[in-house]
């Protein structure tokens, strides 16, 4: 069981004035430093009781979200762990040792090893009994998550695969794997400048989305599952008709690599190596706002409940109001770049290259109206807001 260290706050009556105490407040709840390598990814168990972190130290760790203590170490991979995902009772981890492992959430026992990829597995996603993986070996694969059987190999990209996105059309929860009657679509993005869609009932590519002049690093779909968005190292976001592959629009504004995309209601949010986040109207592709303040790449982004949470290579986290664009809070404490970010209730969980998992207070961001000139920055909007309800 690991131990955490809480950051000390100056007591009342110290030399700090009231204004300085407010300005210097870190909002840090706890620092957990049991990993001995960079933390590459974080995910939450489905019951939201357990935090999973994966690291360059070849291990994954389980943390109790209430006690904020380490409750298990997952050991077995022979190289660094790149990614993780969960089902109701299991954790899946992907590694540079070319394998995927399935672990029991309660006992931490490794139940199965998925072998078949011939290079680093950099992305995995779980959905209703199926596990999907993407690798530097240029393939994506579909596995029976229960038995570990390989069900499909999706081949066609000419370079490494990066993002995976499953567009689910299933209205009922599957109790067994039946790909022949599964109408879900898997989307893959690659360093070959393309994205591709794949049906579940064959190994054949359905559509190739070809317009970018750089690697495709991120994917998103609108709420109706009709429009696909792809972000690339070429600095632009492309909008596509998901089923036909017709290119609808190129969204320009970022001036460096687009790293993350997330759709929330009628808005698309994007983060970039240009140190900014932008919001766009899904229907028209018009940029409505630019969120500024970071001094390095914005590698992580979570949008929820009227807030945009961003984490950066500058070691800080920022919380922005989605409508006003104001920066509500800046979280400082990490010593190196932040690689992973999860928001749960009124807490932020961040994993960093500094080998620590940090837990931050995210309360009073949505409700407080206190004006604090030291913390709030109003950013300028780029372009006019289109005539649609942004909610």
Secondary structure, DSSP 8 states (H G I E B T S, - for coil): ---EE------TTSSS-HHHHHHH---EEEEE---SS-EEEEEE-TTS-EEEEEETTS-EEEEETTTTEEEEEE---SS-EEEEEE-SSEEEEEETTS-EEEEETTT--EEEEE---SS-EEEEEEETTEEEEEETTSEEEEEETTT--EEEEEE--SS-EEEEEEE----S--SS--GGG---EEEEEETTSEEEEEETTSSSEEEEEE--SS-EEEEEE-TTS-EEEEEETTS-EEEEETTT--EEEEE---SS-EEEEEEETTEEEEEETTS-EEEEETTT--EEEEE---SS-EEEEEEETTEEEEEETTSEEEEEETTT-BEEEEEE--SS-EEEEEEETTEEEEEETTS-EEEEE-TTTTT-----TTT--B----S---SS---
